[in-house]
Amino acid sequence: MDLVIGGRKLKSRVFLAPMAGVSDLPFRKIAREFGDFVMYSEMVASYAVIRNIDRTRMMMELTDDEWTGIQIVGADPKIMAEAAKKSHELGAPFLDVNMGCPVKKIVKTEAGSALMKNERLAAEIIKTVVEAVPIPVTLKIRLGWSDDHRNAIQIARIAQDNGIQLLTVHGRTRSQLFTGKADWHAIRAIKESIQIPVIVNGDITSVETARMALKESRADGVMIGRGAMGNPWLLRQIHDDIDGIPYDESTVPSRIATIEKHIQEITTFYPSYKVIINGKKVLMMYSRGRPNAAQLRHRIMTLENEAQIKGFIYSNHLYARNAVTT
Ligand SMILES: Cc1cc2nc3c(=O)[nH]c(=O)nc-3n(C[C@H](O)[C@H](O)[C@H](O)COP(=O)(O)O)c2cc1C
């Protein structure tokens, strides 16, 4: 069955997860070179959106792209609605509401996954946001707050009843944070209790795990987070596998071209004082899973300027070699 949001058929069943500090515009531009995945900005705090804070505006930057939405987080329905309107004005083709973030700073304000404990407020936020904008709104949740409070099915029904068009479920509770294993099977009961599309998320790091997650959850698509960091090839491999197309490495950008372009995007996007720190962060991401990762990380830490960062890509044969993805 086609996967549709807001009347538009999605070109891929692969979603790139919103990741604070990771899924910035440079990262999303690189991922876009690998396919028409659905992507999200880093989460942006609703109060920061309406106050027009520079750093937040940068996080909301989109390419002219119908498949990238903005994710907003907050606990005040009116401020969330204002943030939704602002996101729409800035050109977001769809929005996501964050009800999954487990981070203390967020949950202590009753936002993110804390909203799963407050179904009344969750419903009000969803309703207010959906009514505020003419674009589709999606929702991202966990299985619940804790093992004693697994109410994802109730939240899913609330979401559907109030106009959410697609639901992503990270198969962990808030209490788990990132420990244990994502429970893809638990997502099946959620999928079976609503009609809107459901996306399975958590611990999908390969074609095989994507297949298993889809099989166990019966979800309509997969969302990939950490597995895509420094590894946009994975998004394409999973996309091709779902579509039944053999993955052909010659049709995607090479490793060296990708790293080089990513660093170039960082240089263009960030003010100069942030280029070094973000550039090194990106090099670290691409060193994950390399045979000499520890040594590479050590060397990356010593880089001090843009020229050294660029030089590093070429001087480290193993780092940039167009090797099989991890
Ligand atoms: C560095 C990092 C930042 C994240 N930031 C967000 C965020 O801004 N919004 C959100 O909904 N989830 C966020 N997440 C959670 C991911 O979207 C995803 O649900 C989680 O990582 C599980 O998927 P994975 O196993 O594929 O990484 C973040 C995760 C990581 C690792």
The ligand as a Tripos MOL2 file, in Angstrom:
@<TRIPOS>MOLECULE
LIG
   31    33     1     0     0
SMALL
NO_CHARGES

@<TRIPOS>ATOM
      1 C1         22.3790   12.5100   19.2010 C.3       1 LIG1
      2 C2         20.8960   12.2300   19.1890 C.ar      1 LIG1
      3 C3         20.0090   13.2840   19.1400 C.ar      1 LIG1
      4 C4         18.6290   13.0470   19.1150 C.ar      1 LIG1
      5 N1         17.7720   14.0990   18.9970 N.ar      1 LIG1
      6 C5         16.4410   13.8690   18.8270 C.ar      1 LIG1
      7 C6         15.5550   14.9410   18.5220 C.ar      1 LIG1
      8 O1         15.9490   16.1010   18.3860 O.2       1 LIG1
      9 N2         14.2300   14.6250   18.3790 N.ar      1 LIG1
     10 C7         13.7680   13.3440   18.4980 C.ar      1 LIG1
     11 O2         12.5600   13.1070   18.3490 O.2       1 LIG1
     12 N3         14.5920   12.3200   18.7570 N.ar      1 LIG1
     13 C8         15.9060   12.5630   18.9030 C.ar      1 LIG1
     14 N4         16.7600   11.5010   19.0830 N.ar      1 LIG1
     15 C9         16.2250   10.1360   19.0590 C.3       1 LIG1
     16 C10        16.2830    9.5780   17.6300 C.3       1 LIG1
     17 O3         15.4580   10.3170   16.7600 O.3       1 LIG1
     18 C11        15.8450    8.0970   17.6110 C.3       1 LIG1
     19 O4         14.5200    8.0160   18.0750 O.3       1 LIG1
     20 C12        16.7240    7.2260   18.4850 C.3       1 LIG1
     21 O5         18.0920    7.5460   18.3160 O.3       1 LIG1
     22 C13        16.5080    5.7330   18.1880 C.3       1 LIG1
     23 O6         16.8000    5.4450   16.8580 O.3       1 LIG1
     24 P1         18.2270    4.7910   16.3960 P.3       1 LIG1
     25 O7         18.4280    3.5650   17.2240 O.co2     1 LIG1
     26 O8         18.0600    4.5410   14.9490 O.co2     1 LIG1
     27 O9         19.2720    5.8300   16.7060 O.co2     1 LIG1
     28 C14        18.1300   11.7250   19.1650 C.ar      1 LIG1
     29 C15        19.0350   10.6700   19.2220 C.ar      1 LIG1
     30 C16        20.3960   10.9040   19.2280 C.ar      1 LIG1
     31 C17        21.3480    9.7340   19.2610 C.3       1 LIG1
@<TRIPOS>BOND
     1     1     2 1
     2     2     3 ar
     3     2    30 ar
     4     3     4 ar
     5     4     5 ar
     6     4    28 ar
     7     5     6 ar
     8     6     7 ar
     9     6    13 1
    10     7     8 2
    11     7     9 ar
    12     9    10 ar
    13    10    11 2
    14    10    12 ar
    15    12    13 ar
    16    13    14 ar
    17    14    15 1
    18    14    28 ar
    19    15    16 1
    20    16    17 1
    21    16    18 1
    22    18    19 1
    23    18    20 1
    24    20    21 1
    25    20    22 1
    26    22    23 1
    27    23    24 1
    28    24    25 2
    29    24    26 1
    30    24    27 1
    31    28    29 ar
    32    29    30 ar
    33    30    31 1
@<TRIPOS>SUBSTRUCTURE
     1 LIG1         1 GROUP 0 **** ****
